[in-house]
Amino acid sequence: MGKSKRPVLDVLFPEVRSRLLGILWSAPCRPHYVRELMGLSGLALHTVQDELRKLSAAGLTTSWSNGYHRFYRANPNHPLFSTLANMIRIGAKLGGVAPKALNRRHSPRSKRTQRSRRPRPLPANWPGKWHIFSEKKSRRL
């Protein structure tokens, strides 16, 4: 996949979550410790810890400690386990999504709206040109 295309998982999920889901669900039986996930994902430690906290709160991951490291792995008992595993497997096979397709398209109507916001010139008979408040004395009827 070229640099110009974004993986499908990055479109469906935030980039941090898609990276961690991809790592954890690509080999769901293999546990990873936090710093290992940090190195594999290229994310900051706090970012990985924060996202793992969210995934654990949702029950998508299980964790345990051996006294030195905290290990995480995909939770095979979660109802979404097989669905996420399929999404990640298929997402890796699919091509990426072009960023141009993700940008908001501007309709021709929005250009008309921008044109109508310009100030229009005042007509010749506009009160501002009647010189009502000028220093000349006005003629009384």
C-alpha positions in Angstrom: 0.0 0.0 0.0 1.4 3.4 -1.0 1.9 6.3 1.3 -1.1 8.1 -0.2 -3.6 5.5 1.0 -4.9 5.0 4.5 -5.7 1.6 5.8 -9.4 0.8 6.1 -9.1 0.3 9.9 -7.8 3.8 10.2 -11.0 5.1 8.5 -13.3 3.0 10.7 -11.4 3.5 14.0 -9.1 6.2 15.4 -5.6 5.6 14.2 -4.3 4.7 17.7 -7.0 2.1 18.2 -6.6 0.6 14.8 -2.9 0.1 15.3 -3.4 -1.6 18.6 -6.3 -3.7 17.4 -4.2 -4.8 14.4 -1.3 -5.9 16.7 -3.4 -7.6 19.3 -5.8 -9.3 16.9 -3.3 -10.4 14.3 -2.0 -13.0 16.8 -4.7 -13.1 19.4 -3.2 -15.9 21.5 0.2 -14.1 21.9 0.5 -11.7 24.8 2.3 -8.4 24.5 3.6 -6.2 27.2 3.1 -2.5 27.2 6.5 -1.4 26.0 6.5 -4.0 23.3 3.2 -2.7 22.0 4.7 0.8 22.2 7.6 -0.3 20.0 5.5 -2.3 17.5 2.9 0.5 17.1 5.3 3.5 17.1 3.1 5.3 19.6 4.0 7.0 22.9 3.9 5.1 26.1 1.0 7.1 27.6 -1.0 6.9 24.4 -0.7 3.1 24.4 -1.5 2.9 28.1 -4.6 5.1 27.6 -5.9 3.1 24.7 -5.3 -0.2 26.5 -7.2 1.1 29.4 -10.2 1.8 27.1 -10.0 -1.6 25.4 -9.8 -3.3 28.8 -12.8 -1.3 30.1 -14.8 -2.5 27.1 -13.6 -6.1 27.8 -11.9 -6.5 24.5 -8.5 -7.3 26.1 -7.4 -9.3 29.1 -4.3 -8.3 31.1 -2.1 -9.8 33.9 1.2 -9.0 35.4 4.2 -11.2 36.2 5.6 -8.6 38.6 7.8 -6.9 36.0 5.6 -6.5 33.0 1.9 -6.0 32.4 0.8 -8.3 29.5 -2.2 -7.7 27.2 -3.9 -9.9 24.7 -7.2 -10.0 22.8 -10.1 -11.5 24.9 -11.3 -14.6 23.0 -14.4 -14.8 25.2 -15.7 -11.3 24.1 -18.7 -11.5 21.8 -17.0 -9.2 19.3 -13.8 -11.2 19.2 -14.5 -13.1 16.0 -16.0 -10.1 14.3 -12.9 -7.9 15.0 -10.6 -10.7 14.0 -12.4 -10.9 10.6 -12.4 -7.2 10.2 -8.7 -7.0 10.8 -7.9 -10.0 8.6 -10.0 -8.6 5.7 -8.9 -5.0 6.3 -5.3 -6.1 5.8 -6.2 -7.7 2.4 -8.1 -4.7 1.2 -6.4 -1.8 -0.4 -6.3 1.5 1.4 -8.6 4.4 1.0 -7.4 7.5 -0.9 -7.3 10.6 1.4 -9.0 12.6 -1.4 -12.1 10.4 -1.1 -12.3 11.3 2.6 -12.2 15.0 2.1 -15.4 17.0 2.1 -16.6 17.9 -1.3 -17.8 21.5 -1.9 -20.9 21.8 -3.9 -21.5 24.5 -6.6 -24.1 26.0 -4.3 -21.5 26.8 -1.6 -19.7 29.0 -4.2 -22.9 30.9 -4.9 -23.3 31.4 -1.2 -19.8 32.9 -0.9 -20.5 35.2 -3.8 -23.8 36.5 -2.2 -21.9 37.5 1.0 -20.0 40.2 -0.8 -21.4 43.7 -0.1 -23.5 45.1 -2.9 -22.9 48.7 -4.1 -25.5 51.1 -2.8 -28.0 52.5 -5.2 -27.7 56.2 -6.3 -30.9 57.2 -4.5 -29.8 55.7 -1.2 -30.4 57.9 1.8 -26.7 58.2 2.5 -26.4 60.2 -0.6 -29.3 62.6 0.1 -27.1 64.9 2.2 -29.7 65.3 4.9 -27.2 65.9 7.6 -24.9 68.1 5.6 -24.1 71.6 6.8 -26.0 73.2 4.0 -29.3 74.5 5.2 -32.1 72.6 3.7 -35.0 74.4 2.1 -38.2 74.3 4.1 -41.5 73.9 2.5 
